[in-house]
Amino acid sequence: MEQRISIVTLGVADLARARAFYERLGWRGQEIEQTVFFQTGGIAVVLWGRDKVAADAGVADPGGDGFGGVCLAHNVRTRAEVDEIMAVAAEAGAAVTKDAQETFYGGYAGFFADPDGHVWEIAHNPGFTLGPNGELVLPDFDRPAD
């Protein structure tokens, strides 16, 4: 298996509500067969009915919110972008779960939950590089810092 992720599918209770939320963040999706696809850099984020995701995966859906020990992250180039995106998310209907603040790793981050409870971190990490298309480039953790 190659070391990559192609698609992240978020199970949602109300597809129209979920799509409207992400479009208020500035994303543009395409809907086909009750599934919304967003091109997000080199991967896609997909919104699909929570019941359909569970059935397709062959798992029982315990219901409840979208937090299952998973946090999606959107890294940005500056601290100001963190604040801007957190404000847009709150205006779009997100529940801010942790206001943006200094982090233990010398960065700056805040968290919000979308209308289905999927948790997002918006972070500026000065140790990570973002490429021209927003792709995250991890540092070589084995190499001593300059």
KESERO-92849 format. One record per atom (N, C-alpha, C, O): z, y, x; residue in one letter. Coordinates in steps of 0.05 Angstrom, whole numbers, padded with zeros to 5 digits, always signed. Layout:
ZYXA...
end
This chain:
+00000-00023+00017M+00000+00000+00000M+00000+00025+00018M+00017+00027+00036M-00019+00043+00013E-00019+00068+00028E+00004+00086+00020E+00014+00085-00002E+00014+00101+00039Q+00037+00118+00035Q+00029+00144+00022Q+00024+00165+00035Q+00026+00144-00005R+00019+00167-00021R+00025+00163-00050R+00029+00141-00059R+00027+00185-00064I+00030+00185-00093I+00005+00198-00105I-00003+00219-00096I-00007+00185-00125S-00031+00196-00138S-00025+00211-00163S-00036+00233-00168S-00006+00200-00179I+00000+00212-00205I+00030+00210-00210I+00042+00189-00204I+00041+00231-00222V+00068+00230-00232V+00066+00234-00262V+00055+00254-00271V+00075+00214-00278T+00073+00216-00307T+00101+00222-00318T+00120+00208-00312T+00102+00243-00334L+00127+00251-00347L+00126+00243-00376L+00108+00251-00391L+00144+00225-00384G+00146+00217-00412G+00158+00240-00428G+00180+00250-00421G+00145+00248-00450V+00154+00271-00465V+00157+00264-00495V+00143+00246-00505V+00175+00278-00508A+00180+00273-00536A+00159+00286-00554A+00152+00275-00575A+00150+00309-00546D+00131+00325-00562D+00109+00335-00543D+00114+00354-00527D+00086+00323-00544L+00064+00330-00525L+00056+00359-00526L+00052+00372-00505L+00053+00370-00550A+00044+00398-00553A+00065+00417-00541A+00058+00436-00527A+00091+00411-00546R+00112+00428-00536R+00112+00427-00505R+00115+00447-00492R+00110+00403-00494A+00110+00399-00465A+00086+00413-00452A+00089+00427-00432A+00063+00410-00464R+00039+00423-00453R+00042+00453-00454R+00036+00467-00434R+00052+00464-00476A+00056+00493-00478A+00075+00503-00457A+00071+00524-00446A+00096+00488-00452F+00116+00496-00431F+00102+00498-00404F+00105+00519-00391F+00088+00478-00396Y+00075+00478-00369Y+00053+00499-00368Y+00049+00511-00347Y+00039+00504-00390E+00019+00525-00390E+00032+00553-00388E+00020+00571-00377E+00056+00556-00399R+00070+00581-00396R+00079+00586-00367R+00084+00608-00358R+00081+00564-00351L+00086+00566-00323L+00061+00574-00307L+00063+00581-00283L+00038+00574-00320G+00013+00581-00307G-00005+00557-00301G-00026+00561-00289G+00004+00533-00308W-00013+00509-00304W-00035+00508-00325W-00032+00519-00347W-00057+00495-00318R-00079+00491-00337R-00084+00461-00338R-00090+00448-00318R-00082+00450-00363G-00085+00422-00367G-00110+00415-00383G-00123+00432-00395G-00116+00389-00383Q-00138+00378-00399Q-00126+00355-00415Q-00112+00338-00404Q-00132+00355-00441E-00121+00334-00458E-00143+00315-00466E-00165+00323-00475E-00137+00289-00464I-00155+00268-00474I-00137+00245-00484I-00119+00237-00470I-00143+00236-00507E-00129+00213-00519E-00098+00217-00518E-00084+00199-00509E-00089+00239-00528Q-00060+00246-00529Q-00046+00244-00502Q-00023+00236-00501Q-00061+00252-00481T-00050+00252-00454T-00060+00278-00441T-00084+00285-00443T-00042+00293-00428V-00049+00318-00415V-00048+00314-00385V-00028+00304-00374V-00070+00322-00372F-00072+00319-00343F-00072+00347-00330F-00087+00364-00338F-00056+00350-00309F-00056+00374-00293F-00062+00367-00264F-00049+00350-00252F-00083+00379-00253Q-00089+00375-00224Q-00069+00392-00209Q-00068+00416-00212Q-00053+00380-00192T-00032+00394-00177T-00036+00387-00147T-00022+00370-00136T-00054+00402-00134G-00060+00396-00107G-00073+00368-00105G-00092+00363-00119G-00064+00352-00087G-00076+00326-00083G-00067+00304-00102G-00075+00281-00100G-00049+00311-00121I-00041+00291-00141I-00044+00304-00169I-00051+00327-00171I-00039+00288-00189A-00039+00298-00216A-00012+00293-00229A+00002+00274-00223A-00004+00312-00246V+00020+00309-00263V+00009+00304-00291V-00008+00319-00301V+00019+00283-00304V+00009+00275-00330V+00032+00276-00350V+00054+00268-00344V+00026+00287-00374L+00045+00287-00396L+00035+00266-00416L+00012+00267-00424L+00053+00248-00424W+00046+00227-00442W+00070+00221-00459W+00093+00224-00450W+00067+00212-00483G+00089+00205-00500G+00109+00186-00486G+00101+00166-00474G+00134+00193-00488R+00155+00177-00475R+00154+00148-00484R+00157+00130-00467R+00150+00143-00510D+00149+00116-00520D+00125+00101-00509D+00126+00077-00503D+00102+00115-00505K+00078+00103-00494K+00082+00096-00464K+00072+00075-00455K+00095+00113-00450V+00100+00107-00421V+00117+00082-00419V+00111+00065-00403V+00138+00081-00435A+00156+00057-00433A+00141+00032-00441A+00144+00011-00427A+00126+00033-00462A+00111+00009-00471A+00091+00001-00450A+00088-00023-00444A+00076+00020-00438D+00056+00014-00418D+00069+00001-00393D+00057-00016-00381D+00093+00011-00386A+00106+00000-00362A+00122-00025-00368A+00131-00038-00349A+00125-00033-00393G+00139-00057-00400G+00169-00054-00397G+00183-00073-00389G+00180-00030-00402V+00209-00026-00399V+00220-00015-00425V+00206-00004-00442V+00246-00019-00429A+00259-00008-00452A+00266+00021-00447A+00273+00029-00424A+00263+00038-00467D+00269+00066-00464D+00297+00071-00476D+00301+00069-00500D+00316+00078-00458P+00343+00083-00468P+00345+00110-00483P+00366+00116-00495P+00323+00126-00483G+00324+00152-00497G+00339+00172-00480G+00345+00167-00457G+00346+00193-00492G+00361+00214-00479G+00343+00233-00464G+00319+00236-00470G+00355+00247-00444D+00339+00267-00430D+00322+00255-00409D+00322+00230-00405D+00306+00271-00395G+00288+00262-00375G+00300+00256-00348G+00286+00248-00329G+00327+00260-00345F+00338+00256-00318F+00345+00226-00315F+00361+00215-00329F+00332+00214-00296G+00336+00186-00290G+00341+00183-00260G+00334+00162-00248G+00354+00203-00248G+00358+00202-00219G+00335+00212-00203G+00333+00208-00179G+00315+00225-00217V+00291+00235-00204V+00291+00265-00206V+00297+00276-00228V+00283+00278-00185C+00280+00307-00186C+00253+00314-00174C+00246+00305-00151C+00237+00329-00188L+00211+00338-00178L+00215+00364-00163L+00232+00380-00171L+00201+00368-00142A+00204+00392-00126A+00178+00407-00123A+00157+00395-00119A+00180+00433-00124H+00158+00451-00119H+00167+00470-00097H+00183+00487-00101H+00155+00466-00073N+00163+00483-00050N+00144+00507-00049N+00121+00506-00055N+00156+00530-00041V+00141+00555-00039V+00145+00567-00012V+00161+00558+00005V+00130+00588-00006R+00129+00600+00020R+00151+00621+00025R+00158+00626+00049R+00163+00632+00004T+00183+00653+00008T+00206+00650-00012T+00203+00637-00033T+00228+00662-00005R+00251+00663-00024R+00244+00678-00049R+00253+00670-00071R+00229+00699-00046A+00222+00715-00070A+00206+00698-00090A+00210+00701-00114A+00190+00680-00080E+00175+00662-00099E+00194+00644-00114E+00188+00638-00138E+00215+00635-00102V+00235+00619-00116V+00245+00635-00140V+00245+00624-00163V+00254+00659-00135D+00265+00676-00157D+00244+00681-00179D+00250+00680-00203D+00219+00686-00170E+00198+00692-00190E+00193+00667-00208E+00191+00670-00232E+00190+00644-00196I+00184+00620-00211I+00208+00612-00229I+00204+00604-00252I+00232+00615-00219M+00256+00609-00236M+00256+00627-00260M+00263+00618-00282M+00249+00653-00257A+00248+00672-00280A+00226+00664-00299A+00231+00665-00324A+00203+00657-00290V+00181+00649-00307V+00189+00623-00322V+00183+00621-00346V+00201+00604-00308A+00209+00579-00321A+00230+00584-00344A+00227+00573-00365A+00249+00601-00338A+00269+00608-00359A+00256+00621-00383A+00262+00615-00406A+00237+00639-00377E+00223+00653-00399E+00206+00633-00415E+00202+00636-00439E+00196+00613-00402A+00179+00592-00415A+00195+00572-00431A+00184+00557-00446A+00222+00573-00428G+00239+00555-00444G+00254+00534-00428G+00267+00517-00439G+00253+00536-00401A+00268+00517-00384A+00298+00523-00386A+00306+00546-00392A+00314+00503-00382A+00343+00507-00380A+00349+00508-00350A+00345+00489-00335A+00358+00531-00341V+00365+00534-00312V+00391+00518-00308V+00412+00525-00320V+00390+00498-00291T+00413+00481-00286T+00429+00490-00262T+00453+00484-00259T+00415+00505-00244K+00429+00516-00221K+00413+00540-00212K+00390+00538-00204K+00426+00563-00212D+00413+00588-00203D+00405+00585-00174D+00417+00570-00159D+00384+00599-00167A+00374+00599-00139A+00396+00609-00121A+00410+00629-00127A+00400+00596-00098Q+00420+00603-00079Q+00414+00591-00052Q+00396+00574-00049Q+00429+00600-00032E+00426+00589-00005E+00432+00559-00005E+00449+00550-00021E+00418+00544+00012T+00422+00515+00013T+00435+00507+00039T+00437+00523+00058T+00445+00483+00040F+00458+00472+00064F+00438+00470+00087F+00447+00469+00110F+00412+00469+00082Y+00392+00465+00103Y+00380+00492+00113Y+00360+00492+00127Y+00392+00514+00104G+00382+00540+00113G+00359+00551+00095G+00346+00571+00103G+00355+00539+00073G+00334+00548+00054G+00346+00562+00030G+00368+00573+00031G+00331+00562+00009Y+00338+00576-00016Y+00326+00561-00039Y+00301+00556-00038Y+00341+00553-00059A+00330+00537-00080A+00346+00540-00106A+00369+00547-00106A+00332+00535-00128G+00344+00534-00155G+00332+00510-00170G+00312+00499-00162G+00345+00503-00192F+00337+00480-00208F+00335+00488-00237F+00350+00504-00247F+00315+00475-00251F+00314+00478-00280F+00305+00451-00292F+00294+00434-00278F+00310+00448-00318A+00301+00425-00332A+00280+00434-00353A+00284+00454-00366A+00258+00419-00355D+00238+00425-00374D+00248+00417-00402D+00270+00406-00404D+00233+00422-00423P+00243+00416-00450P+00250+00386-00455P+00265+00380-00474P+00240+00368-00438D+00247+00340-00441D+00268+00331-00422D+00275+00308-00420D+00279+00350-00407G+00301+00344-00388G+00292+00336-00360G+00309+00329-00344G+00266+00337-00355H+00257+00331-00328H+00266+00353-00309H+00260+00377-00314H+00279+00346-00288V+00291+00366-00270V+00271+00373-00248V+00259+00356-00235V+00269+00400-00243W+00252+00411-00223W+00269+00427-00203W+00286+00442-00212W+00263+00424-00177E+00274+00441-00157E+00252+00460-00148E+00230+00451-00142E+00259+00486-00147I+00240+00505-00135I+00253+00514-00109I+00275+00525-00109I+00239+00509-00087A+00253+00512-00061A+00235+00526-00040A+00211+00522-00038A+00249+00542-00024H+00237+00552+00001H+00253+00538+00024H+00277+00543+00027H+00239+00522+00039N+00252+00508+00062N+00237+00518+00087N+00214+00510+00092N+00250+00534+00104P+00237+00544+00127P+00229+00523+00147P+00213+00528+00166P+00239+00499+00144G+00233+00477+00162G+00208+00461+00154G+00198+00445+00170G+00197+00467+00130F+00173+00453+00120F+00150+00473+00120F+00154+00496+00113F+00127+00464+00128T+00103+00480+00127T+00087+00474+00102T+00085+00451+00094T+00076+00495+00090L+00057+00490+00068L+00029+00497+00078L+00025+00519+00089L+00011+00479+00073G-00017+00483+00081G-00031+00503+00063G-00019+00513+00044G-00056+00509+00069P-00071+00529+00054P-00073+00522+00024P-00076+00540+00007P-00073+00497+00017N-00075+00488-00011N-00048+00481-00023N-00046+00470-00044N-00026+00489-00009G+00000+00484-00019G+00011+00456-00012G+00034+00449-00020G-00004+00440+00004E+00006+00414+00011E+00029+00416+00030E+00029+00433+00049E+00049+00400+00026L+00073+00400+00043L+00068+00384+00068L+00057+00361+00067L+00075+00395+00091V+00072+00381+00117V+00100+00379+00128V+00113+00398+00135V+00109+00354+00130L+00136+00349+00140L+00136+00353+00171L+00117+00348+00184L+00159+00363+00181P+00161+00365+00210P+00165+00337+00222P+00170+00318+00208P+00162+00336+00248D+00168+00311+00263D+00198+00311+00267D+00208+00325+00286D+00213+00297+00251F+00242+00297+00252F+00253+00285+00277F+00276+00290+00284F+00237+00269+00291D+00246+00256+00316D+00244+00275+00340D+00257+00270+00361D+00229+00297+00337R+00225+00316+00359R+00246+00337+00358R+00251+00349+00336R+00260+00343+00380P+00280+00365+00379P+00267+00391+00372P+00245+00397+00379P+00282+00408+00357A+00273+00434+00350A+00270+00451+00374A+00284+00448+00394A+00251+00470+00373D+00246+00488+00396D+00268+00508+00399D+00268+00525+00417D
end
